[in-house]
Amino acid sequence: MTAPQVVVHRDKELMAQAAAARLITKIVDAQAARGSASVVLTGGRNGNALLAALAASPARDAVDWARLDLWWGDERFLPSGDPERNETQAREALLDAVPVDPARVHAMPPSDGPLGNDADAAAEAYAQELAGAAGPEDHGPVPSFDVLMLGVGPDTHVASLFPGHPGVRETERTVVGVHGSPKPPPTRISLTLPAIRAAREVWLLAAGEDKAGAVAIALSGPGEIQAPAAGAHGRARTLWLLDRTAAAKLPPQLYPPSSP
């Protein structure tokens, strides 16, 4: 397990721009080293702000979009094209503006797909897709994602793993159906912590004063059942990307004063 690193930016706009620049560099480096790259996207206001900043960046053309695999950490189990789906929002923010290979955009199944309105079957199908993309060099039945991004909720949830819910306790499956989510919609699909921890790097994004308590709790060393964000870490690096308001309740030893 890697010790988390904390980077604090002046405001949410700068955080999104800096994170986008950081992601471009990581993708380009991975493509140079291995020929392709894989990234797990997150939804929510911070995830979508990052994608919009990436779309607006002139450096986006440094990425070979045809050699990039895109996955999702979770999804609202809604019909295809629903404006609340993370996939729909990602396409509007970035994917429709760049030459991605449609075959390498791995959206989670919608509720009106071939599997019907069965979130558990949809989760199993996504788990099988992940397993099919994993190679012998990977750590288990998921690819070794280069970067896996997660938003952090005010209750410390990440992906659709909520404090005390069954999904956060899962140790075997890589993807689960989520029922009775405390955030609407109640039915979702989510990667589990074992799948998240297969990533080379995990980036946790939080901006806004409503996230300050969750950030402080998650970085204070609680158990992952009570604070799922505390259980999200990468094999090589765990990076918390914050704005100043989200970092406001961190103890001085965790707040890096030199962060831009």
C-alpha positions in Angstrom: 0.0 0.0 0.0 1.3 3.4 -1.0 1.3 6.3 1.4 -1.0 9.0 0.1 0.4 12.2 -1.4 -1.6 15.4 -1.0 -1.6 18.3 -3.5 -3.6 21.4 -2.7 -4.5 24.0 -5.4 -5.8 27.5 -4.9 -9.3 26.8 -6.2 -11.4 24.2 -8.1 -10.7 25.7 -11.5 -6.9 25.6 -11.1 -7.3 22.1 -9.6 -9.2 20.9 -12.7 -6.6 22.5 -15.1 -3.6 21.1 -13.2 -5.2 17.6 -12.9 -5.9 17.6 -16.7 -2.3 18.6 -17.4 -1.1 15.9 -15.1 -3.3 13.3 -16.7 -2.1 14.2 -20.2 1.5 13.7 -19.1 0.7 10.4 -17.5 -1.1 9.1 -20.6 1.6 10.2 -23.0 4.3 8.6 -20.8 2.4 5.3 -20.6 1.9 5.2 -24.4 5.6 5.9 -24.9 6.5 3.1 -22.5 3.9 0.4 -23.4 2.3 1.5 -26.6 -1.1 2.2 -25.0 -2.6 3.6 -21.8 -5.7 2.9 -19.7 -7.6 5.3 -17.6 -10.6 4.9 -15.3 -12.9 8.0 -15.4 -15.0 9.3 -12.6 -18.2 11.4 -12.8 -19.5 14.2 -10.6 -18.6 17.8 -10.7 -14.9 17.4 -10.2 -14.5 14.5 -12.6 -16.4 16.4 -15.3 -14.5 19.6 -14.7 -11.3 17.8 -15.2 -12.5 16.4 -18.5 -13.7 19.8 -19.7 -10.3 21.3 -18.8 -8.6 18.5 -20.8 -10.9 19.2 -23.8 -9.9 22.9 -23.6 -6.2 22.2 -23.3 -4.0 22.6 -26.4 -1.9 19.8 -25.0 -4.7 17.3 -25.5 -3.3 16.7 -29.0 -0.2 15.1 -27.5 -2.4 12.1 -26.6 -2.8 9.4 -29.1 -6.5 8.9 -28.5 -6.7 5.8 -30.7 -4.4 4.0 -28.2 -6.2 4.8 -25.0 -8.6 2.5 -23.2 -11.3 4.3 -21.1 -13.2 2.6 -18.3 -15.5 3.9 -15.6 -15.3 3.5 -11.8 -19.1 3.5 -11.4 -22.3 4.3 -13.3 -25.8 5.3 -12.6 -27.9 2.3 -13.8 -30.1 4.4 -16.2 -31.0 4.1 -19.9 -28.4 4.7 -22.5 -28.0 8.4 -23.2 -29.6 9.5 -20.0 -28.1 12.9 -19.0 -27.4 11.6 -15.5 -25.2 8.8 -16.7 -21.4 9.4 -16.2 -20.8 8.1 -19.7 -23.2 10.7 -21.2 -21.6 13.5 -19.2 -18.0 12.3 -20.2 -19.0 12.3 -23.9 -20.3 15.8 -23.7 -17.3 17.1 -21.7 -14.6 15.5 -23.7 -15.1 12.2 -25.7 -17.2 13.7 -28.5 -14.4 16.2 -29.2 -11.4 13.8 -29.5 -10.8 10.9 -31.9 -11.2 8.0 -29.4 -11.6 4.5 -30.7 -15.2 3.5 -29.9 -14.1 -0.1 -29.3 -11.8 1.2 -26.5 -14.4 3.2 -24.7 -15.7 0.7 -22.1 -19.0 2.1 -20.8 -20.9 0.2 -18.1 -24.1 -1.4 -19.3 -27.2 0.8 -19.3 -30.6 -0.3 -17.8 -32.1 -0.6 -21.3 -29.3 -2.8 -22.7 -29.3 -6.4 -23.8 -29.2 -7.5 -20.1 -32.3 -5.7 -19.3 -32.9 -4.0 -16.0 -30.7 -6.3 -13.9 -27.9 -4.3 -12.3 -26.2 -7.5 -10.9 -26.1 -9.1 -14.4 -24.8 -5.9 -15.8 -22.1 -5.8 -13.1 -21.0 -9.3 -13.9 -20.9 -8.5 -17.6 -18.5 -5.6 -16.9 -16.4 -7.8 -14.6 -16.1 -10.2 -17.5 -15.1 -7.4 -19.9 -12.4 -6.3 -17.4 -11.1 -9.8 -17.1 -10.9 -10.1 -20.8 -8.8 -7.0 -21.0 -6.4 -8.2 -18.3 -3.1 -9.8 -19.3 -0.7 -12.2 -17.6 1.3 -9.2 -16.4 -1.7 -7.8 -14.5 -2.5 -8.3 -10.9 -5.7 -10.4 -11.1 -8.8 -10.2 -13.2 -8.6 -6.5 -14.1 -6.1 -4.5 -16.2 -3.4 -2.6 -14.4 -4.9 0.8 -15.1 -2.4 3.6 -15.5 -4.6 6.1 -13.7 -7.9 5.5 -11.8 -9.7 8.6 -10.8 -12.3 8.9 -8.0 -14.4 11.7 -6.7 -14.8 11.8 -3.0 -18.3 12.3 -1.6 -19.2 14.3 1.5 -19.8 11.0 3.3 -16.4 9.7 2.2 -17.9 7.4 -0.6 -15.9 6.7 -3.7 -17.3 5.3 -6.9 -20.6 4.0 -5.7 -19.1 2.4 -2.5 -21.0 4.0 0.4 -20.1 3.7 4.1 -21.4 0.5 5.6 -23.0 -0.7 2.4 -22.4 -4.3 1.1 -20.3 -3.2 -1.9 -17.6 -1.7 0.3 -17.2 -5.1 2.1 -16.7 -7.0 -1.2 -13.3 -8.8 -1.4 -13.8 -11.2 -4.3 -15.8 -9.6 -7.1 -14.4 -6.7 -9.1 -17.7 -5.1 -10.0 -21.0 -5.1 -8.1 -24.6 -3.9 -8.5 -25.4 -1.3 -5.9 -29.0 -1.2 -4.5 -30.5 1.3 -2.2 -27.8 4.0 -2.8 -28.3 6.9 -0.4 -27.7 9.2 -3.4 -30.2 9.0 -6.3 -30.6 7.1 -8.4 -30.8 4.1 -6.0 -29.4 1.5 -8.4 -25.9 1.7 -9.7 -22.9 -0.3 -10.8 -19.5 0.1 -9.2 -16.0 -1.2 -9.2 -15.0 -2.7 -5.8 -12.0 -1.8 -3.7 -10.0 -4.8 -5.0 -10.5 -3.6 -8.6 -9.6 -0.1 -7.6 -6.4 -1.2 -5.9 -5.2 -2.9 -9.1 -4.5 0.5 -10.6 -0.9 1.8 -10.8 -2.1 5.2 -9.6 -5.3 6.2 -7.9 -6.2 9.9 -7.9 -8.9 11.2 -5.5 -10.4 14.5 -6.4 -12.2 16.8 -4.0 -13.1 20.5 -4.2 -15.4 22.6 -2.1 -16.0 23.1 1.6 -18.6 20.4 1.7 -15.8 17.9 1.1 -13.5 19.1 3.8 -14.8 16.8 6.5 -14.7 13.8 4.3 -11.1 14.5 3.2 -9.9 14.9 6.8 -11.7 11.7 7.9 -10.4 9.6 5.0 -6.8 10.8 5.5 -6.9 10.3 9.3 -6.6 6.5 9.0 -10.1 5.1 9.6 -11.3 1.8 8.3 -12.6 1.5 4.8 -16.0 0.2 5.9 -16.7 3.5 7.6 -14.8 5.6 5.2 -14.5 4.0 1.7 -12.1 6.7 0.4 -9.6 5.5 3.0 -9.5 2.1 1.2 -8.8 3.5 -2.3 -5.1 3.4 -3.1 -2.9 2.6 -6.0 -0.1 0.1 -6.3 2.6 2.7 -7.2 0.9 6.0 -6.1 -2.1 7.4 -4.3 -2.7 11.1 -5.0 -5.2 13.4 -3.4 -5.9 16.4 -5.5 -7.7 19.1 -3.5 -8.6 22.7 -3.5 -8.0 24.8 -0.5 -11.5 24.7 0.8 -11.5 20.8 0.6 -8.2 20.8 2.5 -9.3 23.2 5.2 -9.7 20.6 7.9 -6.5 18.7 7.3 -4.0 18.7 10.1 -0.8 20.8 9.4 1.4 17.7 8.8 -0.8 16.7 5.9 -1.3 20.1 4.3 1.7 20.9 2.0 2.1 24.7 2.2 4.1 24.7 -1.1 1.2 23.4 -3.1 0.1 25.9 -5.8 
